[in-house]
């Protein structure tokens, strides 16, 4: 009789421990399930935000193309990845920063649609100058390298756009020299494509952002 009672006493803690282990396992499974659900919700939210960003970018691109439909149709400009491209030969003579009459006329046709675009979007216009990979010809008294030439060309276009009516606080210039060519610099035809000015839209700077 005493041996039976002793066996029952010893068996009770085993079942209690087993019950505790099962409860702990269930708790762990619940935590894992909650974690997995949280990860799925976070991924779903990230995908939705990425989708909305792509849609917004596509809407901006389409709005820009609509605004510039006329010069686009006439082949006077190109739009690639939301960037307006203008051939350097239309705007400037080789190694020059002086705007040609044809270039000034072309910029004038862009002002009105760009004004409409800026009135509908809280963005700025970045005017970027690019050159080919050939060094500046000897005898050029103004520039020692392509950086200087691309910078001045971008400034010339920027100032012309402002003089023709774009708001000065919504346009700025940038220079890239021979960096970021549109195509590989292999011959005169490809280098001519790389001598260009691009106008792209960028987020507007917040007031006091530099303070």
C-alpha positions, -999 to +999 in steps of 0.1 A: +000+000+000+028+024+009+046+016-024+014+024-044+010+058-027+047+065-033+043+057-070+012+081-073+031+109-056+060+105-081+037+104-111+019+136-104+049+160-111+056+144-144+022+152-158+024+187-144+057+192-161+044+179-194+014+202-191+037+231-185+058+222-215+028+220-237+016+254-225+050+268-232+051+253-267+016+267-275+028+301-263+059+299-285+038+289-315+014+318-308+044+342-307+058+328-339+024+331-356+020+367-344+055+375-357+048+359-391+016+378-394+034+411-385+061+404-411+034+397-437+016+429-429+048+449-430+057+434-464+022+441-477+024+477-465+059+481-481+046+467-514+016+490-514+038+520-507+062+510-535+032+506-558+018+540-550+053+556-555+055+539-590+020+551-598+029+587-587+061+586-608+042+574-638+016+601-634+043+628-632+060+614-663+027+614-682+019+649-671+053+661-683+048+644-717+013+659-720+027+694-712+054+690-738+034+671-765+040+697-792+079+699-791+080+662-786+058+656-817+081+678-837+112+659-826+128+690-810+133+673-776+133+638-762+119+625-729+137+596-713+129+584-677+112+618-671+142+638-683+139+663-711+168+660-735+180+688-758+209+683-782+239+704-775+242+712-813+208+728-812+217+750-783+254+757-788+283+756-812+311+732-804+330+742-773+309+773-769+285+784-741+268+811-763+232+801-770+223+799-806+192+816-820+177+781-827+184+771-792+168+802-777+137+797-798+134+761-787+137+771-750+110+797-755+086+769-767+093+750-735+085+778-710+047+778-712+042+740-708+069+739-680+050+768-662+018+748-664+036+717-650+052+736-621+018+752-612+004+717-608+034+699-591+054+710-560+087+703-577+117+720-592+136+718-625+172+708-626+191+719-657+221+696-663+250+701-687+268+672-702+298+670-727+315+642-746+348+626-735+371+647-757+392+673-739+386+710-746+405+721-776+437+740-771+434+777-775+400+779-757+406+808-733+374+803-713+375+767-702+403+743-693+381+712-690+346+698-697+334+706-662+336+743-667+320+741-701+291+719-690+285+741-659+284+773-680+260+758-705+237+746-678+238+782-663+231+797-697+200+776-703+188+782-667+192+819-670+175+819-703+145+800-690+142+824-661+145+854-684+117+839-705+093+835-676+101+805-654+102+813-616+138+817-604+132+798-572+120+767-592+150+762-615+187+755-608+218+743-627+240+713-624+271+701-643+283+666-650+310+672-676+318+639-695+302+618-667+270+599-673+270+597-711+238+589-728+256+564-751+292+551-753+316+576-767+327+557-798+325+581-827+314+616-837+277+605-839+277+591-804+297+620-790+271+644-805+244+626-785+264+631-753+268+668-758+235+677-744+214+696-718+188+678-698+159+692-678+146+669-650+121+673-622+132+669-586+114+673-552+112+709-541+135+720-513+117+728-481+120+763-467+147+764-440+160+730-449+196+741-447+193+757-413 
